[in-house]
Amino acid sequence: MPVPAIREYMNTADIMGQLDMLLALHCAPMVCGLKLSNLIMLNRSQSIVLKDMLLGSDITFWVFYSDGDQNQTLLYRQKDLQGFLDQTRIQRILRQFHYVDFEVVHVLRKLTEHMQAYFAGRRDFPHELGLILGYPVKDVLGFVEHDGEHYSACGYWKVYGDAESARRVFEVYDRVREAAVVQVLSGYGFLWKVKKKNDTCK
């Protein structure tokens, strides 16, 4: 990853260019249809630009909490996330975290409550976020069981299941991310890719 070039780009680009790079760095796997969702931290101005840019696309976003001018934002596709939440196994696990309604909006509202309570010091971290981010169920439950210790691999998440399979996924995510960054640095942009995932990342 060309870190100096990324830093220089972010220092000189306009807000559209900065958002372009942030999406490439933090959301490329999701934009390319390889991941259920991605988290990204945006300032208020970037959030406004993102909202306008996503009009007419199948990608939407949800703000979990704001810290001053920074918004922790989840990017996802409604249809994909709802399909995930409709799975019986996922609903059974979410019930353990006190979820009772599995429509996307209700799950995200509940998760927002849990995250805001965590940052206010009123509860433990809501590990169900890992499910919403598309991490393997075994790894999410393993993280809870082992309190984040004794993992067999670590990349985009800590692995407690199939380490070799996870490493292959990490490598794919890395390649997609690096390709997106190079595209932005080359002046071709990344924002257009959010319109239809089947046309992206070819």
C-alpha positions in Angstrom: 0.0 0.0 0.0 1.6 3.3 -1.1 1.2 5.2 2.2 3.2 8.3 1.3 1.2 8.7 -1.9 -2.1 8.2 0.0 -1.1 10.8 2.6 -0.2 13.3 -0.1 -3.4 12.7 -2.0 -5.5 13.2 1.1 -3.7 16.5 1.8 -4.4 17.9 -1.6 -7.7 16.4 -2.8 -11.0 18.1 -2.5 -13.8 16.6 -0.4 -15.0 14.3 -3.2 -11.5 13.1 -3.7 -11.0 12.5 0.0 -14.2 10.5 0.2 -13.1 8.6 -2.9 -10.0 7.5 -1.1 -11.7 6.7 2.2 -14.2 4.5 0.4 -11.3 2.7 -1.4 -9.4 2.2 1.9 -12.2 1.2 4.1 -15.1 -0.1 2.0 -13.7 -1.6 -1.2 -14.7 -5.2 -0.3 -18.3 -4.2 0.5 -18.6 -1.9 -2.6 -17.4 -4.8 -4.8 -20.0 -7.1 -3.4 -17.5 -9.3 -1.5 -18.5 -8.3 2.1 -21.8 -7.8 3.9 -20.9 -4.3 5.2 -18.0 -2.0 6.2 -17.5 0.6 8.8 -16.0 4.0 8.0 -15.4 7.1 10.0 -16.5 10.3 8.2 -16.8 14.0 9.2 -20.0 15.8 8.8 -19.2 17.3 5.4 -18.1 13.9 4.0 -21.4 12.4 5.3 -23.4 15.0 3.4 -21.4 14.3 0.2 -21.8 10.5 0.7 -25.6 10.8 1.1 -25.9 12.7 -2.2 -23.5 10.3 -3.9 -25.5 7.2 -2.9 -28.8 8.5 -4.4 -29.9 6.0 -7.0 -27.6 3.3 -5.8 -28.3 0.1 -4.0 -26.0 1.0 -1.1 -27.2 2.8 1.9 -25.6 3.9 5.2 -26.4 4.1 8.9 -24.7 6.2 11.5 -24.1 4.4 14.8 -22.7 7.3 16.8 -21.1 10.7 16.4 -18.0 11.8 18.3 -17.7 15.6 17.8 -17.5 16.1 14.0 -16.8 12.3 13.3 -19.6 9.9 12.4 -19.0 6.1 12.7 -20.9 4.9 9.6 -22.0 1.5 8.3 -22.2 1.0 4.6 -24.4 -1.9 3.4 -26.9 -3.1 0.8 -30.4 -3.4 2.3 -31.2 -6.6 0.3 -28.0 -8.4 1.2 -28.2 -7.5 4.9 -31.9 -8.5 5.2 -31.1 -11.8 3.5 -28.4 -12.4 6.1 -30.7 -11.5 9.0 -33.5 -13.8 7.7 -31.3 -16.8 8.3 -32.6 -18.9 11.2 -29.1 -19.5 12.7 -28.3 -15.8 12.7 -31.6 -15.0 14.4 -31.0 -17.6 17.0 -27.6 -16.0 17.8 -29.0 -12.5 17.8 -31.6 -13.5 20.3 -28.7 -14.3 22.7 -27.8 -10.6 22.4 -31.5 -9.6 23.2 -32.7 -8.9 19.6 -36.3 -9.8 19.0 -37.1 -8.1 15.6 -34.9 -9.0 12.6 -35.9 -6.3 10.1 -32.7 -4.4 9.2 -33.9 -1.1 10.6 -34.8 -2.7 14.0 -31.5 -4.6 14.2 -29.5 -1.5 13.5 -31.5 0.6 15.9 -30.9 -2.0 18.7 -27.2 -2.2 17.8 -27.0 1.6 17.9 -28.4 1.6 21.4 -25.8 -1.0 22.4 -22.9 0.8 20.8 -23.9 4.2 22.4 -24.3 2.5 25.8 -20.8 1.0 25.3 -19.2 4.3 24.5 -21.0 5.8 27.5 -19.4 3.1 29.7 -22.8 1.5 30.5 -22.2 -2.0 29.0 -19.6 -4.2 27.3 -18.8 -4.0 23.7 -21.6 -5.3 21.4 -19.9 -8.2 19.8 -22.9 -8.8 17.6 -21.5 -6.1 15.4 -19.1 -8.7 14.0 -22.1 -10.6 12.6 -23.4 -7.4 10.9 -20.0 -6.9 9.4 -20.1 -10.4 7.9 -17.5 -12.1 10.1 -17.9 -15.9 10.3 -20.2 -16.9 13.1 -17.6 -19.3 14.6 -15.1 -16.4 14.8 -17.6 -14.0 16.4 -18.7 -16.5 19.0 -15.1 -17.6 19.5 -14.0 -14.0 20.2 -16.8 -13.7 22.9 -15.9 -17.1 24.4 -12.2 -16.4 24.6 -12.4 -12.7 25.3 -10.4 -11.9 22.2 -7.5 -14.2 23.1 -6.1 -17.5 21.8 -7.0 -16.8 18.2 -5.4 -18.8 15.3 -5.1 -15.9 12.9 -5.7 -12.2 12.8 -6.5 -9.9 9.9 -9.7 -8.1 9.2 -11.0 -10.0 12.3 -9.7 -12.5 14.8 -10.1 -16.1 13.6 -11.2 -19.0 15.8 -12.5 -21.3 13.0 -10.9 -22.1 9.7 -7.7 -20.0 9.7 -6.6 -21.0 6.2 -9.9 -20.0 4.7 -9.8 -16.7 6.6 -6.3 -15.9 5.3 -7.5 -16.5 1.7 -10.4 -14.0 2.3 -8.0 -11.5 3.9 -5.8 -11.8 0.8 -8.8 -11.1 -1.5 -9.8 -8.1 0.5 -6.3 -6.8 0.4 -6.1 -7.1 -3.4 -9.4 -5.4 -3.9 -8.5 -2.6 -1.5 -5.1 -2.0 -3.1 -6.6 -2.0 -6.6 -9.2 0.6 -5.5 -6.5 2.8 -4.0 -4.4 2.6 -7.1 -7.4 3.5 -9.2 -8.1 6.6 -7.1 -4.4 7.7 -7.1 -4.4 7.2 -10.9 -7.3 9.7 -11.2 -10.0 7.3 -12.3 -12.1 7.6 -9.2 -14.0 5.0 -7.2 -17.3 6.7 -6.4 -19.0 5.5 -9.6 -18.5 1.9 -8.5 -21.2 2.1 -5.9 -24.1 2.1 -8.4 -24.3 -1.6 -9.2 -22.0 -4.2 -7.5 -22.2 -6.5 -10.6 -20.4 -3.8 -12.7 -17.7 -3.1 -10.1 -14.1 -4.2 -9.6 -13.6 -6.0 -12.9 
